[in-house]
């Protein structure tokens, strides 16, 4: 029986729904830098204590990411996203009612950290299930939303803070985004088989689409994940994700305080963060497309260099227009830094479940976000400036580029024989045409 083929493949609808989820739920955590100074001015909390919330959020995401990856492989992305939406609303509500710094730690650290991990793992993993072809375009559109969302939210929060206060900002975004996300998840589907169609580009090649039992699927996913994690490339990807995120976390968390310290107005400073996020949307889209056609390893290395070197501009940037120039230049590399990871994973590990593996790599990324987001406030407390913080941002990106170029070429799958570790009843049957070859 042939599967029906809709005129507009539902894979593109999944990408559209994922974009809406990123625009809503992924925006507030990324706009954290805008609320640092208002909280410091109102309560007298130190920057180190405030940004600890950002660090806790990233650590929470790092701890949960492998678990969420396993849950996504086992139960699908939709149940994971429902949990993320609930945590999003709770986190924004607690933030709006916060009167002590530990309230911010709980809101951002636990609940919004959980939301971010749910979105990052479930949406990217689900995208790989829906595309056999054009994965770069699909992931590019999805990654683009990660840039555009914070751009709009950052500017909106800045305007709300200038006219009201941060409580109004969080209630407005929490209720509005929470409703949109809830409606979006209702139409979301975890895999093409949920609605009886093939992925975009046809069924995945190499094996029959056999209906394994749930227990066998769990065994297959576990063995495949173990094979992936036994390669050196996997752990290098974890380290690269850590370094790249540590580098740009410093900028996205501290660019507003750095600009205000240089004399830029609060709303204009929020606009700097919004600008770099908006520019990053372009390269978040282009980088997966380029990686799919030109090769992910070289593309990733170039983007790491383009993320690191522009940070040197902050040593002599003082005027408002120069901060906006920095935002444009930095946004190019920042947007491309993490966008090619789904492509290089597909090249290294072939078609199949990647939730656990994405989870571990995201864990490295979130630990990097925690390091970069927290250490700048600590160093500022000790030295009264951001000189060492800026230097650290440059160094981590460049080291990441070096590690990328030390990795295997992406011209062959690294785990072709992974099914040999399965019991006979769990192995798939090759398609006749491939078996004959």
GIRANOR-V925973 format. One record per helix or strand of 3 or more residues. SS is the DSSP state (H for helix, E for strand). FROM is the first residue (numbers start at 1). TO is the last residue. If there is no record, write none. Layout:
SS:FROM:TO + SS:FROM:TO
//
This chain:
H:10:25 + H:27:30 + H:32:43 + H:47:75 + H:77:97 + H:101:130 + H:135:163 + H:166:187 + H:192:195 + H:214:229 + H:232:261 + H:266:294 + H:296:315 + H:320:337 + H:341:349 + H:355:383 + H:387:405 + H:418:421 + H:424:426 + H:432:436
//
